[in-house]
C-alpha cells in the first residue's frame, strides 16, 4: 500500500522539486520519506480495534421439567387376629388364637407408580409380622395346668395401591389389594410337635391419610398419618381370616 502511494507521489514530487531546483539526491530523499510516512488512512487502520461482545448466554437446567419420582415408606400396626383359627393340639380344651401377644406390624414400600387421570396406581411391597396366642389345659398329676402357645405369623406383601393424585384439605383416600404369601410357625411344645404351614392370603384395605408436615429441604416431601380398615383371609381356609382396624405413618421421600 505504501509502495503504491510512494510511486504515485514520486511524479508530482519530482516535478515540483525540479521547479524548486532540488538535486536528484534531495528528490530521492523526499520520495523515501513519503514512502516511510504513514498516510492518514494507514494511521487509522493501525488504530482499528474490533470489540467482541461478552457472551450473554444463559444455560438453564431442564431437570425441573422432568416429572419427580418419589417413593413412600409406610409403617403400620393393626389388631388383625384370626379368632376362628386353630391348629391341632394335644392339650384339652384348647382355644382358638383369640389374642395377639404381638400386634401385627407391617413395613411397606410404595414406588412412584403411574398416573391414570386423577388417580395414581402404585406397586406396594412389604413385610408383616404378628404373634398370636392360644390357651389350653394340660393334665399333670391329676391336676389341670393352664398353658399357652404362641404362633409366629410372617407374611410377604405384594400388591397395588390406588389413591387420588391430589389431597383434599390434606386428606387423601387410599385403597389397596395385595397377596400375602405367609409362614406360620411354632416350636415343639405341650400343644404339638411344632407347627410349620405356608398359607396364601389375600388382603384388601381402605383408609385415609392426613399430611401433617413437609420438609423437602431434608429429603422428606411429606409425612402423613393414616388409618383405615383391612380384611385378610386365606384362600384355602376361611377360618384364617379377620377384619381389623389399622393405623400408621408414611413418609414420601
Phi and psi restraints in degrees (value plus and minus 20) as a CYANA .aco file:
   2 UNK   PHI     -88.5   -48.5
   2 UNK   PSI     -54.8   -14.8
   3 UNK   PHI     -82.3   -42.3
   3 UNK   PSI     -62.8   -22.8
   4 UNK   PHI     -82.7   -42.7
   4 UNK   PSI     -62.5   -22.5
   5 UNK   PHI     -85.8   -45.8
   5 UNK   PSI     -62.4   -22.4
   6 UNK   PHI     -83.4   -43.4
   6 UNK   PSI     -58.5   -18.5
   7 UNK   PHI     -85.0   -45.0
   7 UNK   PSI     -60.0   -20.0
   8 UNK   PHI     -88.1   -48.1
   8 UNK   PSI     -53.4   -13.4
   9 UNK   PHI    -101.3   -61.3
   9 UNK   PSI     -38.3     1.7
  10 UNK   PHI     -83.1   -43.1
  10 UNK   PSI     -61.0   -21.0
  11 UNK   PHI     -85.5   -45.5
  11 UNK   PSI     -72.7   -32.7
  12 UNK   PHI     -85.6   -45.6
  12 UNK   PSI     -52.6   -12.6
  13 UNK   PHI     -86.7   -46.7
  13 UNK   PSI     -60.2   -20.2
  14 UNK   PHI     -84.5   -44.5
  14 UNK   PSI     -62.4   -22.4
  15 UNK   PHI     -84.8   -44.8
  15 UNK   PSI     -63.8   -23.8
  16 UNK   PHI     -86.7   -46.7
  16 UNK   PSI     -59.7   -19.7
  17 UNK   PHI     -86.9   -46.9
  17 UNK   PSI     -53.2   -13.2
  18 UNK   PHI     -85.4   -45.4
  18 UNK   PSI     -63.0   -23.0
  19 UNK   PHI     -82.4   -42.4
  19 UNK   PSI     -59.8   -19.8
  20 UNK   PHI    -100.6   -60.6
  20 UNK   PSI     -18.3    21.7
  21 UNK   PHI      45.2    85.2
  21 UNK   PSI      20.3    60.3
  22 UNK   PHI    -103.1   -63.1
  22 UNK   PSI     131.6   171.6
  23 UNK   PHI     -97.7   -57.7
  23 UNK   PSI     142.1   182.1
  24 UNK   PHI     -79.6   -39.6
  24 UNK   PSI     -54.8   -14.8
  25 UNK   PHI     -84.8   -44.8
  25 UNK   PSI     -61.6   -21.6
  26 UNK   PHI     -85.8   -45.8
  26 UNK   PSI     -59.0   -19.0
  27 UNK   PHI     -83.1   -43.1
  27 UNK   PSI     -62.3   -22.3
  28 UNK   PHI     -84.8   -44.8
  28 UNK   PSI     -58.5   -18.5
  29 UNK   PHI     -85.1   -45.1
  29 UNK   PSI     -59.2   -19.2
  30 UNK   PHI     -86.4   -46.4
  30 UNK   PSI     -59.7   -19.7
  31 UNK   PHI     -85.8   -45.8
  31 UNK   PSI     -58.6   -18.6
  32 UNK   PHI     -83.6   -43.6
  32 UNK   PSI     -60.0   -20.0
  33 UNK   PHI     -85.2   -45.2
  33 UNK   PSI     -57.2   -17.2
  34 UNK   PHI     -85.3   -45.3
  34 UNK   PSI     -53.6   -13.6
  35 UNK   PHI     -88.7   -48.7
  35 UNK   PSI     -59.7   -19.7
  36 UNK   PHI    -101.7   -61.7
  36 UNK   PSI     -41.9    -1.9
  37 UNK   PHI     -99.8   -59.8
  37 UNK   PSI     109.0   149.0
  38 UNK   PHI     -89.8   -49.8
  38 UNK   PSI     117.8   157.8
  39 UNK   PHI     -96.9   -56.9
  39 UNK   PSI     142.2   182.2
  40 UNK   PHI     -75.6   -35.6
  40 UNK   PSI     -55.0   -15.0
  41 UNK   PHI     -86.2   -46.2
  41 UNK   PSI     -62.2   -22.2
  42 UNK   PHI     -84.4   -44.4
  42 UNK   PSI     -60.6   -20.6
  43 UNK   PHI     -81.6   -41.6
  43 UNK   PSI     -62.2   -22.2
  44 UNK   PHI     -85.3   -45.3
  44 UNK   PSI     -57.3   -17.3
  45 UNK   PHI     -83.1   -43.1
  45 UNK   PSI     -57.1   -17.1
  46 UNK   PHI     -90.6   -50.6
  46 UNK   PSI     -36.3     3.7
  47 UNK   PHI    -121.9   -81.9
  47 UNK   PSI     -18.6    21.4
  48 UNK   PHI     -91.0   -51.0
  48 UNK   PSI     109.4   149.4
  49 UNK   PHI    -143.4  -103.4
  49 UNK   PSI     124.1   164.1
  50 UNK   PHI    -126.9   -86.9
  50 UNK   PSI      98.0   138.0
  51 UNK   PHI    -110.8   -70.8
  51 UNK   PSI     100.7   140.7
  52 UNK   PHI    -114.3   -74.3
  52 UNK   PSI     100.4   140.4
  53 UNK   PHI     -84.2   -44.2
  53 UNK   PSI     123.2   163.2
  54 UNK   PHI     -85.7   -45.7
  54 UNK   PSI     122.5   162.5
  55 UNK   PHI     -82.9   -42.9
  55 UNK   PSI     114.7   154.7
  56 UNK   PHI    -143.5  -103.5
  56 UNK   PSI      23.9    63.9
  57 UNK   PHI    -115.7   -75.7
  57 UNK   PSI     115.3   155.3
  58 UNK   PHI    -138.0   -98.0
  58 UNK   PSI      99.4   139.4
  59 UNK   PHI    -116.3   -76.3
  59 UNK   PSI     102.1   142.1
  60 UNK   PHI    -132.2   -92.2
  60 UNK   PSI     116.1   156.1
  61 UNK   PHI     -94.4   -54.4
  61 UNK   PSI     119.6   159.6
  62 UNK   PHI    -114.7   -74.7
  62 UNK   PSI      -9.2    30.8
  63 UNK   PHI     -82.1   -42.1
  63 UNK   PSI     -52.8   -12.8
  64 UNK   PHI     -90.2   -50.2
  64 UNK   PSI     -35.7     4.3
  65 UNK   PHI    -102.6   -62.6
  65 UNK   PSI     -34.9     5.1
  66 UNK   PHI    -101.6   -61.6
  66 UNK   PSI     126.3   166.3
  67 UNK   PHI     -86.1   -46.1
  67 UNK   PSI     116.8   156.8
  68 UNK   PHI     -99.0   -59.0
  68 UNK   PSI     117.9   157.9
  69 UNK   PHI    -134.5   -94.5
  69 UNK   PSI     102.2   142.2
  70 UNK   PHI    -151.9  -111.9
  70 UNK   PSI     111.3   151.3
  71 UNK   PHI    -115.3   -75.3
  71 UNK   PSI     136.8   176.8
  72 UNK   PHI    -143.1  -103.1
  72 UNK   PSI     113.9   153.9
  73 UNK   PHI    -127.2   -87.2
  73 UNK   PSI     112.0   152.0
  74 UNK   PHI    -147.5  -107.5
  74 UNK   PSI     110.5   150.5
  75 UNK   PHI    -140.9  -100.9
  75 UNK   PSI     102.4   142.4
  76 UNK   PHI    -150.6  -110.6
  76 UNK   PSI     136.6   176.6
  77 UNK   PHI    -157.1  -117.1
  77 UNK   PSI     130.2   170.2
  78 UNK   PHI    -169.1  -129.1
  78 UNK   PSI     146.1   186.1
  79 UNK   PHI    -121.5   -81.5
  79 UNK   PSI      15.4    55.4
  80 UNK   PHI     -90.7   -50.7
  80 UNK   PSI      96.7   136.7
  81 UNK   PHI    -159.9  -119.9
  81 UNK   PSI     101.4   141.4
  82 UNK   PHI     -99.8   -59.8
  82 UNK   PSI      62.8   102.8
  83 UNK   PHI     -87.8   -47.8
  83 UNK   PSI     -35.8     4.2
  84 UNK   PHI    -113.4   -73.4
  84 UNK   PSI     -14.0    26.0
  85 UNK   PHI    -121.5   -81.5
  85 UNK   PSI     122.5   162.5
  86 UNK   PHI    -173.3  -133.3
  86 UNK   PSI     149.2   189.2
  87 UNK   PHI    -146.3  -106.3
  87 UNK   PSI     144.9   184.9
  88 UNK   PHI     -79.5   -39.5
  88 UNK   PSI     128.7   168.7
  89 UNK   PHI    -169.1  -129.1
  89 UNK   PSI     128.0   168.0
  90 UNK   PHI    -102.7   -62.7
  90 UNK   PSI     -42.0    -2.0
  91 UNK   PHI     -97.5   -57.5
  91 UNK   PSI     132.4   172.4
  92 UNK   PHI    -107.1   -67.1
  92 UNK   PSI     137.0   177.0
  93 UNK   PHI      33.1    73.1
  93 UNK   PSI      20.3    60.3
  94 UNK   PHI     -92.3   -52.3
  94 UNK   PSI     112.9   152.9
  95 UNK   PHI    -109.1   -69.1
  95 UNK   PSI     150.8   190.8
  96 UNK   PHI     -97.4   -57.4
  96 UNK   PSI     156.8   196.8
  97 UNK   PHI    -100.1   -60.1
  97 UNK   PSI      67.2   107.2
  98 UNK   PHI    -110.4   -70.4
  98 UNK   PSI     -38.6     1.4
  99 UNK   PHI    -152.3  -112.3
  99 UNK   PSI     144.7   184.7
 100 UNK   PHI    -135.1   -95.1
 100 UNK   PSI      94.5   134.5
 101 UNK   PHI     -92.4   -52.4
 101 UNK   PSI     -46.3    -6.3
 102 UNK   PHI    -151.6  -111.6
 102 UNK   PSI      97.5   137.5
 103 UNK   PHI     -83.4   -43.4
 103 UNK   PSI     136.6   176.6
 104 UNK   PHI     -85.0   -45.0
 104 UNK   PSI     107.9   147.9
 105 UNK   PHI    -137.8   -97.8
 105 UNK   PSI     116.1   156.1
 106 UNK   PHI    -151.0  -111.0
 106 UNK   PSI     119.0   159.0
 107 UNK   PHI    -143.4  -103.4
 107 UNK   PSI     100.2   140.2
 108 UNK   PHI    -147.4  -107.4
 108 UNK   PSI     132.6   172.6
 109 UNK   PHI    -144.8  -104.8
 109 UNK   PSI     108.9   148.9
 110 UNK   PHI    -136.6   -96.6
 110 UNK   PSI     102.9   142.9
 111 UNK   PHI     -99.0   -59.0
 111 UNK   PSI     154.4   194.4
 112 UNK   PHI     -83.3   -43.3
 112 UNK   PSI     -54.2   -14.2
 113 UNK   PHI      52.5    92.5
 113 UNK   PSI    -173.5  -133.5
 114 UNK   PHI    -155.9  -115.9
 114 UNK   PSI     123.0   163.0
 115 UNK   PHI    -105.7   -65.7
 115 UNK   PSI     112.5   152.5
 116 UNK   PHI    -146.9  -106.9
 116 UNK   PSI      71.4   111.4
 117 UNK   PHI      44.2    84.2
 117 UNK   PSI    -148.2  -108.2
 118 UNK   PHI    -103.2   -63.2
 118 UNK   PSI     -19.2    20.8
 119 UNK   PHI    -139.8   -99.8
 119 UNK   PSI     147.0   187.0
 120 UNK   PHI    -150.1  -110.1
 120 UNK   PSI     113.0   153.0
 121 UNK   PHI    -127.4   -87.4
 121 UNK   PSI     103.8   143.8
 122 UNK   PHI    -148.1  -108.1
 122 UNK   PSI     113.6   153.6
 123 UNK   PHI     -85.3   -45.3
 123 UNK   PSI     124.2   164.2
 124 UNK   PHI    -150.4  -110.4
 124 UNK   PSI     100.2   140.2
 125 UNK   PHI    -146.3  -106.3
 125 UNK   PSI     121.2   161.2
 126 UNK   PHI    -190.3  -150.3
 126 UNK   PSI    -189.8  -149.8
 127 UNK   PHI    -166.4  -126.4
 127 UNK   PSI     122.1   162.1
 128 UNK   PHI    -153.4  -113.4
 128 UNK   PSI     130.8   170.8
 129 UNK   PHI    -161.9  -121.9
 129 UNK   PSI     119.8   159.8
 130 UNK   PHI    -168.8  -128.8
 130 UNK   PSI     138.0   178.0
 131 UNK   PHI    -151.8  -111.8
 131 UNK   PSI      99.4   139.4
 132 UNK   PHI    -123.6   -83.6
 132 UNK   PSI     135.9   175.9
 133 UNK   PHI    -151.3  -111.3
 133 UNK   PSI     120.9   160.9
 134 UNK   PHI    -153.2  -113.2
 134 UNK   PSI     141.0   181.0
 135 UNK   PHI    -143.8  -103.8
 135 UNK   PSI     146.7   186.7
 136 UNK   PHI    -185.6  -145.6
 136 UNK   PSI     157.7   197.7
 137 UNK   PHI    -137.8   -97.8
 137 UNK   PSI     108.7   148.7
 138 UNK   PHI    -135.8   -95.8
 138 UNK   PSI      96.2   136.2
 139 UNK   PHI     -89.5   -49.5
 139 UNK   PSI     105.3   145.3
 140 UNK   PHI    -155.9  -115.9
 140 UNK   PSI      93.1   133.1
 141 UNK   PHI      31.2    71.2
 141 UNK   PSI      32.5    72.5
 142 UNK   PHI      43.0    83.0
 142 UNK   PSI      -5.1    34.9
 143 UNK   PHI    -136.8   -96.8
 143 UNK   PSI     132.9   172.9
 144 UNK   PHI    -121.1   -81.1
 144 UNK   PSI     102.3   142.3
 145 UNK   PHI    -128.9   -88.9
 145 UNK   PSI     103.2   143.2
 146 UNK   PHI     -97.7   -57.7
 146 UNK   PSI     108.7   148.7
 147 UNK   PHI    -150.6  -110.6
 147 UNK   PSI     141.1   181.1
 148 UNK   PHI    -152.1  -112.1
 148 UNK   PSI     137.8   177.8
 149 UNK   PHI    -156.1  -116.1
 149 UNK   PSI     116.7   156.7
 150 UNK   PHI    -123.3   -83.3
 150 UNK   PSI     114.7   154.7
 151 UNK   PHI    -132.9   -92.9
 151 UNK   PSI      97.6   137.6
 152 UNK   PHI    -102.9   -62.9
 152 UNK   PSI     113.3   153.3
 153 UNK   PHI    -147.4  -107.4
 153 UNK   PSI      90.0   130.0
 154 UNK   PHI    -128.2   -88.2
 154 UNK   PSI     120.5   160.5
 155 UNK   PHI    -161.1  -121.1
 155 UNK   PSI     122.2   162.2
 156 UNK   PHI    -125.5   -85.5
 156 UNK   PSI     115.8   155.8
 157 UNK   PHI    -132.1   -92.1
 157 UNK   PSI     113.4   153.4
 158 UNK   PHI    -161.7  -121.7
 158 UNK   PSI      97.1   137.1
 159 UNK   PHI    -183.2  -143.2
 159 UNK   PSI    -182.4  -142.4
 160 UNK   PHI    -152.4  -112.4
 160 UNK   PSI     123.3   163.3
 161 UNK   PHI    -139.2   -99.2
 161 UNK   PSI     118.6   158.6
 162 UNK   PHI    -137.3   -97.3
 162 UNK   PSI     109.0   149.0
 163 UNK   PHI    -165.7  -125.7
 163 UNK   PSI     146.0   186.0
 164 UNK   PHI     -95.1   -55.1
 164 UNK   PSI     133.9   173.9
 165 UNK   PHI     -87.6   -47.6
 165 UNK   PSI     -61.0   -21.0
 166 UNK   PHI    -132.6   -92.6
 166 UNK   PSI     136.6   176.6
 167 UNK   PHI    -109.1   -69.1
 167 UNK   PSI     133.6   173.6
 168 UNK   PHI    -136.3   -96.3
 168 UNK   PSI      85.5   125.5
 169 UNK   PHI      33.5    73.5
 169 UNK   PSI      23.5    63.5
 170 UNK   PHI      52.9    92.9
 170 UNK   PSI     -18.6    21.4
 171 UNK   PHI    -119.3   -79.3
 171 UNK   PSI     122.1   162.1
 172 UNK   PHI    -159.9  -119.9
 172 UNK   PSI     101.5   141.5
 173 UNK   PHI     -93.3   -53.3
 173 UNK   PSI     121.8   161.8
 174 UNK   PHI    -157.5  -117.5
 174 UNK   PSI     123.2   163.2
 175 UNK   PHI    -162.5  -122.5
 175 UNK   PSI     129.1   169.1
 176 UNK   PHI    -169.3  -129.3
 176 UNK   PSI     136.1   176.1
 177 UNK   PHI    -152.5  -112.5
 177 UNK   PSI     119.9   159.9
 178 UNK   PHI    -167.8  -127.8
 178 UNK   PSI     137.0   177.0
 179 UNK   PHI    -121.4   -81.4
 179 UNK   PSI     121.9   161.9
 180 UNK   PHI    -145.6  -105.6
 180 UNK   PSI      65.0   105.0
 181 UNK   PHI     -84.8   -44.8
 181 UNK   PSI     104.8   144.8
 182 UNK   PHI    -148.3  -108.3
 182 UNK   PSI     143.8   183.8
 183 UNK   PHI    -158.5  -118.5
 183 UNK   PSI      99.0   139.0
 184 UNK   PHI    -124.0   -84.0
 184 UNK   PSI     115.4   155.4
 185 UNK   PHI    -165.5  -125.5
 185 UNK   PSI     118.3   158.3
 186 UNK   PHI    -166.2  -126.2
 186 UNK   PSI     120.2   160.2
 187 UNK   PHI     -94.0   -54.0
 187 UNK   PSI     150.0   190.0
 188 UNK   PHI     -81.2   -41.2
 188 UNK   PSI     114.5   154.5
 189 UNK   PHI    -171.9  -131.9
 189 UNK   PSI    -195.2  -155.2
 190 UNK   PHI     -88.0   -48.0
 190 UNK   PSI     -33.2     6.8
 191 UNK   PHI    -100.7   -60.7
 191 UNK   PSI     -61.1   -21.1
 192 UNK   PHI    -179.9  -139.9
 192 UNK   PSI     156.3   196.3
 193 UNK   PHI    -106.2   -66.2
 193 UNK   PSI      -3.2    36.8
 194 UNK   PHI      89.8   129.8
 194 UNK   PSI     132.0   172.0
 195 UNK   PHI    -145.7  -105.7
 195 UNK   PSI     114.1   154.1
 196 UNK   PHI    -171.9  -131.9
 196 UNK   PSI      87.3   127.3
 197 UNK   PHI    -154.5  -114.5
 197 UNK   PSI     135.4   175.4
 198 UNK   PHI    -149.2  -109.2
 198 UNK   PSI      54.0    94.0
 199 UNK   PHI     -96.1   -56.1
 199 UNK   PSI     138.4   178.4
 200 UNK   PHI    -134.0   -94.0
 200 UNK   PSI     103.1   143.1
 201 UNK   PHI    -134.2   -94.2
 201 UNK   PSI     139.6   179.6
 202 UNK   PHI    -136.7   -96.7
 202 UNK   PSI     132.9   172.9
 203 UNK   PHI    -158.1  -118.1
 203 UNK   PSI     119.9   159.9
 204 UNK   PHI    -150.9  -110.9
 204 UNK   PSI     118.8   158.8
 205 UNK   PHI    -153.8  -113.8
 205 UNK   PSI     133.7   173.7
 206 UNK   PHI    -168.3  -128.3
 206 UNK   PSI     111.9   151.9
 207 UNK   PHI    -185.0  -145.0
 207 UNK   PSI    -186.1  -146.1
 208 UNK   PHI    -152.6  -112.6
 208 UNK   PSI     124.2   164.2
 209 UNK   PHI    -137.1   -97.1
 209 UNK   PSI     123.1   163.1
 210 UNK   PHI    -141.5  -101.5
 210 UNK   PSI      96.3   136.3
 211 UNK   PHI     -94.3   -54.3
 211 UNK   PSI     106.4   146.4
 212 UNK   PHI    -127.7   -87.7
 212 UNK   PSI     -45.5    -5.5
 213 UNK   PHI    -183.9  -143.9
 213 UNK   PSI     146.5   186.5
 214 UNK   PHI    -161.4  -121.4
 214 UNK   PSI     111.2   151.2
 215 UNK   PHI    -154.8  -114.8
 215 UNK   PSI      48.0    88.0
 216 UNK   PHI     -82.3   -42.3
 216 UNK   PSI     -48.3    -8.3
 217 UNK   PHI     -86.5   -46.5
 217 UNK   PSI     -40.7    -0.7
 218 UNK   PHI    -126.3   -86.3
 218 UNK   PSI      -7.2    32.8
 219 UNK   PHI      65.5   105.5
 219 UNK   PSI     -13.6    26.4
 220 UNK   PHI    -131.0   -91.0
 220 UNK   PSI      87.9   127.9
 221 UNK   PHI     -89.3   -49.3
 221 UNK   PSI     -58.6   -18.6
 222 UNK   PHI    -181.0  -141.0
 222 UNK   PSI     131.4   171.4
 223 UNK   PHI    -147.7  -107.7
 223 UNK   PSI     106.1   146.1
 224 UNK   PHI    -152.2  -112.2
 224 UNK   PSI     130.9   170.9
 225 UNK   PHI    -123.0   -83.0
 225 UNK   PSI     132.7   172.7
 226 UNK   PHI    -164.3  -124.3
 226 UNK   PSI     136.7   176.7
 227 UNK   PHI    -175.0  -135.0
 227 UNK   PSI     137.6   177.6
 228 UNK   PHI     156.3   196.3
 228 UNK   PSI    -184.8  -144.8
 229 UNK   PHI    -141.6  -101.6
 229 UNK   PSI     125.6   165.6
 230 UNK   PHI    -156.3  -116.3
 230 UNK   PSI     132.8   172.8
 231 UNK   PHI    -156.7  -116.7
 231 UNK   PSI     110.0   150.0
 232 UNK   PHI    -153.5  -113.5
 232 UNK   PSI     121.5   161.5
 233 UNK   PHI    -173.2  -133.2
 233 UNK   PSI     124.6   164.6
 234 UNK   PHI     -97.5   -57.5
 234 UNK   PSI     124.9   164.9
 235 UNK   PHI     -87.4   -47.4
 235 UNK   PSI     -55.0   -15.0
 236 UNK   PHI    -118.0   -78.0
 236 UNK   PSI     -27.8    12.2
 237 UNK   PHI    -168.2  -128.2
 237 UNK   PSI      87.7   127.7
 238 UNK   PHI     -95.9   -55.9
 238 UNK   PSI     -24.9    15.1
 239 UNK   PHI    -102.0   -62.0
 239 UNK   PSI     -40.0     0.0
 240 UNK   PHI    -107.4   -67.4
 240 UNK   PSI      54.4    94.4
 241 UNK   PHI    -177.3  -137.3
 241 UNK   PSI     132.1   172.1
 242 UNK   PHI    -187.8  -147.8
 242 UNK   PSI     133.3   173.3
 243 UNK   PHI    -133.8   -93.8
 243 UNK   PSI     115.2   155.2
 244 UNK   PHI    -167.9  -127.9
 244 UNK   PSI     149.4   189.4
 245 UNK   PHI    -117.3   -77.3
 245 UNK   PSI     125.6   165.6
 246 UNK   PHI    -149.3  -109.3
 246 UNK   PSI     137.7   177.7
 247 UNK   PHI    -167.0  -127.0
 247 UNK   PSI     131.7   171.7
 248 UNK   PHI    -188.7  -148.7
 248 UNK   PSI    -191.8  -151.8
 249 UNK   PHI    -155.5  -115.5
 249 UNK   PSI     115.9   155.9
 250 UNK   PHI    -154.2  -114.2
 250 UNK   PSI     120.1   160.1
 251 UNK   PHI    -145.0  -105.0
 251 UNK   PSI     111.4   151.4
 252 UNK   PHI    -119.3   -79.3
 252 UNK   PSI     102.8   142.8
